[in-house]
């Protein structure tokens, strides 16, 4: 495993050096078109299959090895009136645990999980105010073997309704248009697009998906319309130049967001558990949450963000009416586009509970419930490197610190992702 990790690091840093030399963010501060331009009605979809392996360590010297197959489908639509997103993921996971406390009884576990989530924001006649309808459905099957084999199935449905103010826009097409202009300038300093032409390039990038729906040969008509918007390039480029410029749309720039919003949400969740050899259980939860987000592109290469949640959840069942849970969560994020194919995404998450919750209490907003009622802080960094146009190597390290008992856990992950469907936008 150590050898594999070293090889991955060598590939990543070699690609980083070559990528920086080949592209270079010459004008990282030129982001005014991103802040000023409003894209047309547009959207994208992606389908990624990720294969990964990870390990975890704790103060008890637990040897935890995990293998994962994780297909993910993402669909996004944005207009001035509506923002709709759909997210579907399924993971097939197998885990092996051996603890120094009980070394002779290793635990083997197999999980099959799926999650379908979606949200719809509809903007009202009142400027910047919107209604939000969202939901999450989680299903899972677990088979665990310690000394005996146990099996369990579970489903969790979590709809929510909210009202908010503000707007966060996906500005990835505008970022890509600015990168196109940088590549153009690297060919010749005299070839520099005006602000109007950059906005026109961003507009046609955003509408790429429509060409696939209308034309039998979408690429032909897309590039024909694309370069027809830039009259200053007529007769100025060679065939090599066109190929070089078209590589802009294969760059991995991450998902770029701009703006802020805040919303008040009412949450409901119902959990159903069906152990094979035990009685079935079903319980319901209700709650309220105040959610705020802020994203800012400091330059073409750097994006920062803040996500904050203050939430209260209580049981709706009479026999468990004493169960309640409340906390404040704040996540700081930083996206660094190191080169055209290499990204570093770093996050810092803090969770501070406001009431003492039972360790067995299930928090509907998360799939797993290991850390309820415990103040903890998580740091994670993820490298993503596109070795091919539709193949990505990713590696991440993660550390969690628990303040109450002053202990920490760490984990690492090595994976490879295959983009079966990848748009020009993402």
Order of alpha helices (4+ residues) and beta strands (2+ residues): alpha-alpha-beta-beta-beta-beta-beta-beta-alpha-alpha-alpha-alpha-alpha-beta-beta-beta-beta-beta-beta-beta-beta
